[in-house]
Amino acid sequence: MRTLTPPRLPRLARWLAAAAVAVCTAAGLTVLGAAPAGAVETGTWYRIVNDHSGLAVSIQNGSTAAGGVAVLATASNATSQQFRFVDSGSGYYRIQARHSNQVLDVYAKSTANGADIVQWADNNGTNQQWQVNTQSDGSVELVNRNSGKALDNWEWATTAGSRVSQYDRNDLESQHWKLVPVEGGTAGNGAVADPNLQYYGRWNTNDAAFYTMGWAGGYVESAFTGSSIGVKLRGAIDMYYSVDGGAETWMRNVSGNVTVKTGLGSGTHTIRIGFREKAGSYTGDPAFGGFLLASGGATTGIARPANFIEFIGDSITVGQPNGNRPFTAYGYLVGDNLNAGHTQVAQGGACLVSTADGCWGMMDWFRRTSMASTGDDWNFSRYRATAVVINLGTNDVGHGVSTVQFQENYIVMLERVRQAYPNAHIFAMETFRGRYSPETQATVNARVGAGDANVHFVDTTGWLPDASDLVDSVHPSDSGHLKIANRLTPIIDQYL
């Protein structure tokens, strides 16, 4: 888990070293550098209260729409006044609104004094990144990375509803903000719509009672208090869980109200749950109805990581046929290695190209919530991947896709991923059997030549040299997936 308990032990020592690096102290109107140690805690919800007016930053009328305006309001416990700081690296943070999961954004990337501050889907743009500088009076100055200007109480207002804007840094009280922790955050009840629950991957939320996991590798996390934790399920499913960062543990073929763990001590705990993917002859019901809390227990806020990695592929990316997928699959391992959110938008038998004989072409299907979708129904604003890993081409040969067709369509795939995630690094992996390798590399070169420098070819030659690395002629074993993860992790890490 992240933030509220010691993180999962990473599988490479490099990540432990990176996690131990301290940040530098800044004060007053110093040159922008790393955020001051202790200025913010990424697992804490705050009200952002202006020193001059005593009013708090709030999203106007509690709007959840992109473009909702940040204004000043009388301080309250409304979740539209609660914000947490999500680490963007290099001493910058995104400031996430609790009620909407969107972040404070200088509208249209303006660098002008007086520009509106709004909420917007998190894309980690520099106009969404803020430096936190501690002042001598214990307040903070919040400086936008794109504009270099400070969050400002426009025209020294003292009335609720007044604008929040940006202005040249001046070290005056209109730009001094107290970060007031929300006591324990707002206690949640564990229901599916509880804002303390964090969903990773593609989830269909049309049913207000049960959210359904689409594709593979989706999971839910929360922090909670109380002596026990359970899960509300619908139909029978193989579910895994991890409490307080422990090893993933299966509960096979469970349904209804399921007790996961009892006898927990006092304090705050964390839980992650996920499901086996619905595929082939397995028809389990990956429907989540919320967490079941002990009497007196409650959920509390848990921070989302700065990075999110989406893995697009076929059965290899799912982790099939290995019994402990998804958490032994390379994508899941890489995500946890990097302490990033992650998901596997993948399906056994998938191709890159949709074919007449029925192969699912992920160049089309990755735009959908699940394999049950009948159209391009996924809303990409629900999360923003900072990295996308594509591993496709193993199955296209068997469906008559020519090398020319493959290359032409791979270019379309890369263009579509770029449209979905404008700022992500995209990694096109060579298939482990080397199929369409020249064509995959050529598409990357074409995109780079067209000006997209954030597309990378991953040469996987020699990654699985031993017979024990495969369970058959195609699919990696658990030990093979671990080898892949240990090769892929440092490649992605250098770009995040």
Buried (B, 14 or more C-beta within 10 A) or exposed (E): BBBBBEBBEBBBEBBEEEEEEEBEBBEEBEEBBBBBEEBBBBBBBBBBBBBBBEBBBBBBEBBBEEEBBBBBBBBEEBBBBBBBBBBBEEBBBBBBBBBBBBBBBBBEBBEEEEBBBBBBBBBBBBBBBBBBBBBEEEBBBBBBBBBEBBBBBBEEBEEBBBBBBBBEBEEBBBBBBBBBEBEEBBBBBBBBEBBBBBBBBBBBBEEEEBBBBBBBBBBBBBBBBBBBBBBBBBEBBBBBBBBBBBEBEBBEEBBEEBEBBEEBEEEBBBBBBBBBBBBEEEEBBBBBBBBBBBEEBBBBBBBBBBBBBBBBBBBBBBBBEBEBBBBBBBBBBBBBBBBBBBBBBBBBBBBBBBBEEEBBBBBBBBBBBBBEBEEEBBEBBBBBBBBBBBBBBBBBBEBEBEBEBBBEBBBBBBBBBBEBBEEBBBBBBBBBBEBBBEBBBBBBEBBBEEEBEBBBBBEBEEBBEEEEBBBEEBBBBBBBBBBBBBBBBBBBBEBE
